[in-house]
Amino acid sequence: MPDEKTAKKEEKLKQLYSLAMASANVPAPKRAFLSWKCPKCGAKLEKESVKELVVAVEGEDTFVNKVIADAGLEPGAYYLFVDHFTCPTKDYEFAKRNVEEVSDGA
C-alpha cells in the first residue's frame, strides 16, 4: 500500500500529465535567453520539471498504461518527463510531456 507521500506525488504527476494533454491547443512558451517567456504578456515564466520512472504492464488498467498508450509505445519501462510552465500573472499555464524508453546503458 503506497504511503501518503507517494500518493501525493502520483496525484501531482497525474494532474501535470492531464494539463499536458489539455495544453495541445494552447500557445507554447516562447524561448528566451536562458528562460521562457509568456506568449500572452511576455513575462518570465516559472518552470517546474518532473521526471518519473514508469513501468507499464500489459493487461492492467492503470494511469501508467494510459500514458504509454497515449505515446503509442509498447508496455515496458519508460521515463515520463513533464515540464510545467506558469506565468506570475496566473493568466497562463502550459505543460508538455515526453516519454523516453529506459536504456540499459550498454
N, C-alpha and C positions, 0 to 999 in steps of 0.2 A: 504494500500500500504506500503510495507516494506521500512524502511529508508535505507540510504546508508550504515550505519554501519552493519545493519542486512544482507543486500545483500552481503557485502564483507565477512562476517562471513560464510554465507551459501555457497558462492563460494569457500572459502578455505576448508570447510568441504567436498564439492563435489570433489575437487582436491585431498585431502588426501584419500578419500574413493576410488577414481579411482586408485590412487597409490597403495593402499592396495590390491585391486583386481588384479592389474598387478604384485604385488610382490609375487604371488603364486609360481613362478618358480625361485625366487631369493633366494640365501642362507640367512637364518635368522641370525641376530646378535648373537654373542657369549656372554653369560652371564659371567661377571667377578665380583669380589667382589665389590659390591655397584655401578657397572657401566655395560656398554655394550661395546663390542669390535667389530671392523670391521672384518668381515670374510676374507676380501681381504688383508688388510695391518696391522691389529692388533691395529690400533689407537682407542682411546676412542671416542665413538660415542656421538653426541649430540642428546638428546631425547626431543620431544615435545609431550605432551598428550592432547587430546581433548575429552571432554565428553559433549554430547549434547542430550537433550531430544527430541525424535522424535515421532510423532503420525501419524500412518498410518490409512487412511480412505478408506474403501472398495469402489471400483469403480472409484477412482481418479487415474490419471496417473501422479505421482509425483516422485521426487527423493526419498522421504521417503518410498513410497510404493515399489520402486525398492530395496532399502536397506533391507526392511523387507522380500520381496520375495526372495532375494538372500540368506538370512539367513534361509529360509524355515519356516517362522513364520506367524501367522495369524495377520490381522490388529489389531492394538491396540497401547498402549503407551510403548515405549522402550527407553533405554539409548543406544546411539551409542558411543562406545569408539574407538578412533583411536590413536595408538602410532606411531609416525613418527621418524625414526632414520636417521641421516645424518652423513657422515664422513667428518672431516675437510678437507680432500684432495679433496672433491667434486667428488670422484670416486665411491661412494656407497650411495644408498638411499633405504630405506625399510620402509614399513608401514604395520601394522597389525590392523585388526578391530575385534571388538567384539560387539555383540548386546545382551543386557540383558533386560528382562521384568521389568517394574517398579513395585515394590511391594508396597502394601498399608500399610505395617508396622504392620499389625495385626497378 
